[in-house]
């Protein structure tokens, strides 16, 4: 299973980031939710800032491009194998930085990827 950091996690059940945490867990993935507001998703505490996390396979983004730049160094420091840009989070600048470090970038939807078995 793929340890996944969900950047932009929320405890609002109407948001896709909430659903992503739920479904990743249901598919057996270890999930690290990182967000701006406090709360929990599926019993996991939403972490803030740039928590120290190791062995991250995938970072899946639920922050718009205008809110991503403070996290560039953090995302790259995690050395994930893959960075998923969910709809509305596409960011050519971050994609280029990730590619330069050998990180695969995917423009896709985590929820769809899970549902069709391509995650």
Legacy VTK file of the C-alpha trace (Angstrom):
# vtk DataFile Version 3.0
C-alpha trace
ASCII
DATASET POLYDATA
POINTS 119 float
0.000 0.000 0.000
1.086 3.558 -0.660
1.652 5.992 2.203
-0.150 9.111 1.035
0.019 12.654 2.336
-3.210 14.541 1.609
-2.293 18.227 1.422
-5.386 20.341 1.958
-7.138 17.827 4.206
-10.335 18.960 5.901
-12.940 17.604 8.270
-15.719 18.968 6.031
-17.488 15.881 4.618
-18.654 17.882 1.591
-15.078 18.404 0.345
-13.187 16.074 -1.981
-10.148 16.124 0.314
-12.298 14.582 3.066
-13.534 11.877 0.705
-9.970 11.206 -0.451
-8.790 10.509 3.096
-11.775 8.203 3.675
-11.377 6.246 0.465
-7.605 5.963 0.677
-8.027 4.421 4.122
-10.769 2.080 2.896
-8.384 0.907 0.185
-5.779 0.120 2.850
-3.394 3.026 2.303
-1.669 4.759 5.198
-2.858 8.380 5.149
-1.306 11.524 6.578
-3.844 14.380 6.458
-2.286 17.861 6.436
-4.504 20.917 6.432
-5.025 24.444 7.665
-7.834 23.883 10.182
-7.921 21.526 13.139
-10.100 18.476 13.112
-10.204 14.784 12.376
-11.023 12.581 9.428
-11.779 8.915 10.059
-10.118 9.210 13.476
-6.933 10.771 12.080
-5.914 14.148 13.426
-5.378 16.746 10.690
-1.783 17.911 11.018
-0.724 21.518 10.419
2.252 23.230 8.851
5.005 20.979 7.580
4.994 17.889 9.820
7.953 15.534 9.750
6.795 12.533 7.736
8.950 9.797 6.259
8.490 7.167 3.549
5.830 9.093 1.629
4.964 7.404 -1.644
2.393 9.924 -2.869
1.390 13.501 -2.153
-2.104 14.295 -3.385
-2.959 17.982 -3.619
-6.229 19.589 -2.601
-4.883 23.146 -2.467
-5.269 25.529 -5.380
-2.122 26.733 -7.150
-2.297 30.115 -5.419
-1.937 28.403 -2.008
0.755 25.873 -2.933
3.952 27.948 -3.064
4.534 27.974 0.729
4.590 24.160 0.533
6.969 23.709 -2.441
10.079 23.031 -0.341
8.109 20.824 2.031
6.608 18.695 -0.743
9.978 18.247 -2.418
11.696 17.450 0.912
9.348 14.482 1.369
10.881 12.875 -1.745
7.610 11.288 -2.832
7.573 9.010 -5.840
4.436 10.715 -7.128
2.599 14.027 -6.878
-1.083 14.020 -7.849
-2.632 17.289 -9.033
-6.361 16.829 -8.487
-8.734 18.911 -10.659
-8.227 22.599 -9.925
-4.771 22.133 -8.397
-2.743 21.955 -11.613
0.431 24.029 -11.301
3.084 24.057 -14.059
5.696 25.634 -11.779
5.412 22.922 -9.121
5.234 20.244 -11.812
8.526 21.473 -13.248
10.180 21.525 -9.809
8.957 17.993 -9.126
10.159 16.691 -12.504
13.598 18.201 -11.861
13.814 16.013 -8.752
12.598 12.872 -10.499
9.111 12.976 -8.986
6.328 11.666 -11.203
3.478 14.127 -11.623
-0.065 13.081 -12.406
-2.924 15.330 -13.416
-5.838 13.251 -12.280
-8.382 12.622 -9.580
-7.401 10.517 -6.603
-11.025 9.427 -6.120
-11.362 8.260 -9.729
-7.963 6.556 -9.641
-9.025 4.606 -6.551
-12.400 3.671 -8.047
-10.912 2.256 -11.256
-7.944 0.561 -9.600
-5.211 2.756 -11.090
-4.041 4.362 -7.872
LINES 1 120
119 0 1 2 3 4 5 6 7 8 9 10 11 12 13 14 15 16 17 18 19 20 21 22 23 24 25 26 27 28 29 30 31 32 33 34 35 36 37 38 39 40 41 42 43 44 45 46 47 48 49 50 51 52 53 54 55 56 57 58 59 60 61 62 63 64 65 66 67 68 69 70 71 72 73 74 75 76 77 78 79 80 81 82 83 84 85 86 87 88 89 90 91 92 93 94 95 96 97 98 99 100 101 102 103 104 105 106 107 108 109 110 111 112 113 114 115 116 117 118
